[in-house]
Amino acid sequence: GENVEQHPSTLSVQEGDSAVIKCTYSDSASNYFPWYKQELGKRPQLIIDIRSNVGEKKDQRIAVTLNKTAKHFSLHITETQPEDSAVYFCAAMKKTTGTASKLTFGTGTRLQVTL
Amino acid sequence: GAGVSQSPRYKVAKRGQDVALRCDPISGHVSLFWYQQALGQGPEFLTYFQNEAQLDKSGLPSDRFFAERPEGSVSTLKIQRTQQEDSAVYLCASSLGLAGDKNIQYFGAGTRLSVL
């Protein structure tokens, strides 16, 4: 089955700096890669996603890049703010026909933005 | 509109007790997923429903775990004879359909189960 690895497990940056989180996946049939932000005790919230037909997607301060050949994708947050502090999860979903498909998650990155 | 709603938010059970966790998906969402999130880990898939049909239960850890969605809307995850290793947050997610933007999964806040 699919295996998703995520690095680093913790990341501390100063306010205004950039943060980068990297993930690799194992199943070349995966074609959808969302990123979720989870604050303590809260629901995972989708912040950005990318499908395998594009290499990069940007939404304001957040961007995601995908390298299908190397099977890795990354989350980039620029101009970090204290409210960006949370745990971030990458995930992969395999393409299926006729049914929906589960998400396979990485182990998470705890991002701390310090003043 | 309302998001995915889960109840109870917290559940404390004595070892050996049965528990039932409820998920109300977003109205009209066809697909419903249950995930288990251990402390400090990412969510792990348990089971998936398309309407009322349980199409994948490969992630259920044992036959003590049972899920149903009888009318294709609300779902219940039942754990029989709870064990300490069942302690985790149980997350429910729903998606509108099967492909494209319709396969985006929206999560509930979860039920934190503690087995003593």
Interface residues (C-beta under 8 A of the other chain):
Chain A: V4 Q6 Y32 P34 Y36 G41 K42 R43 P44 Q45 L46 D49 F89 A91 M93 T96 G98 T99 A100 S101 K102 L103 T104 F105 G106 T107 G108
Chain B: G3 V4 V30 S31 F33 Y35 G40 Q41 G42 P43 E44 F45 Y48 Q50 L55 D56 G59 L91 A93 S95 G97 L98 N103 I104 Q105 Y106 F107 G108 A109 G110
